[in-house]
Amino acid sequence: MPKITNIRKSCKVLIEWLQPESDKGRQSTVLAKKIISFEKGLREGQQVLCRWGARRYQAIVKKVYKKVPTGELISDPPIQPVLTTEGNKSASVTVTQEALDTPDEYTTPTQPLSIFQSTIPRKSTPVVMSTEVQTEGQYVTENELADVKEQLRNLIDIVVPELKTIKDLLLRNQVTTPPTTPSTPQLLAGNHVPLYGRMENGNIIMTIEDGLVPNVVLEKTLYEKMFYRAKTATSFARQLMPFFYSKHELLTSNFDGGNVITGNGHIIKDMLERARMASLLKQVELEFPGSTHGKINMGKLRDAINDRCRTEIRKNLQF
């Protein structure tokens, strides 16, 4: 097959892909400018490099659709019109049936059209020309659509593996941090609503087990105000203490009792009565589950109770 030269950038070339492996054997119609060194000429069966996106792939030329300024195809012999004249009748153009049946080709005269405009009847000209334009329009549209589809396929082939690589990289670098739990979670938050415990006539009853002192009774509205104001178990315990112990007991006692160092020396503190303390801690545990479990939690509650006793001393000194 002879080499076709003087190929324009806009000429169509039918190629068969050799690369990538996923597209091997697939045929596409591309513009000549996509083929490396197309200016040197192309021939059918020639192996070339074709640009696709930012990459180059090997392909084989299957057919070259090249047009010269007169409109004839170089890849096939031109089709000659036949002029016929009879006396004073106007000349007409006769185009062979073989030319009309040839697919994807152009059937145009080798001489400029202006020569025939004065002699060809107007009624016969649109027959050939309309077929030619329609065929040309259909040919270009189908190939442009095929090009777009091919570009999308190649784009997907490039983008999808890249996205998978990025996803795998992100998954490998992802650090899964286990949920952290505070060392004393029970002291940080209680129930969303108070549980109250024992209630009688709209009052909350906190029972003292030994029976030597009366039970602690609080109005429901006051109890709720204390509960919602307390954000932690230690705060709730501090608010309950004045209802379990008298002012004198708070001034002279603490959680464990015993020798206490003060600014004026040493004093002896009494232990807060155990039965009432047990009832107080029971109510704290009811509203803040787990707050009395463990050495750390109990240490925080003990410190909060002792601080409430010191607060009572400070308040007494102000008077």
C-alpha positions, 0 to 999 in steps of 0.5 A: 500500500503506497504511503499517503503524504500531505496529510492535514491535521484534521484528517481522520485516521482509522487505527487499531490499538496495540496498547494498553492491553485492555484496549488491544484490538479495539479500533478508533477513528482519531485526528491525524494530529494525534499520531506522532510524525503524521507529517511524514506520511501514513500508509495502511498497516503502518505501526505508529504512536498515537497520543491519548490524553497525556500518554502515547500508545502503539497502534496500527493504521487501518485507513486514512481519510485524507481530502485535498482542496478539490475535495477528492479522496487520495486513498481512493481513485477520484470519481469523474462526472460525465458531461452530456449535451444534446443540441440546445439542452442544458448539460447535466452531470451523471454520477455512477451508481458505484460511486453512490454505493461506496460508504464513507467516501466523498463523490465530488468532481475533480474540477472546481464546482464553479465550472459546472454551475452554469451548465448543470440544471438546478434540479439535478444538483441538489440530488448529488450534493444533498446526499454528499452533505448528509453522508458527510454530516453523518460520518463526522457525527458518528466518529466524533461520538466514537472519539468521545466515548473512547476518550471517556473509556481511557479516562476511566481506565486512568482515573479508577486505578488512581482513585483506588491507589489513593483510597488504599493509601489513605486506609493504610495511613489511617490511624484508628484511635480507640475511644478514650474513657475518663479515669473516673467516668462516673464522676463526670456525668449522671443520669439525664433525669433524676431517679429520685429513689423512694418517694412519698407524697411528692417528697424524696425519702433517703433512709437512714439504716440504723434508725437512730436518727430520722430519715432525710426528707427533701421536697421534689422541686428542691431535689431536682434543683440540686440535681440539675445544678450538680454536674458531677457526683462530688458536687451532688454529694457536697449539696446533700451534706447540709441535709444529713449533718448539722452545722456543728457536725460539719464544723467539728468532723470530717470523713475519717476523723482523727488528727488534722493539721491546721494553720494554728497547729493540730486539732482532733476531728470527729468522724462523720456518722457512718449510717448517714454517710452510707445513706448519702453515698447510696443516693449519690450512687443512684443518680451517678452510677458507679461513682462510689466504686473503686479507690479513685472514685471514693478518694474524690468523694472523700476529698469533696466531703472534707472540703465541704467541712472546711467550707463550713469552717470558713463561713463560720469565721466570717461571722 
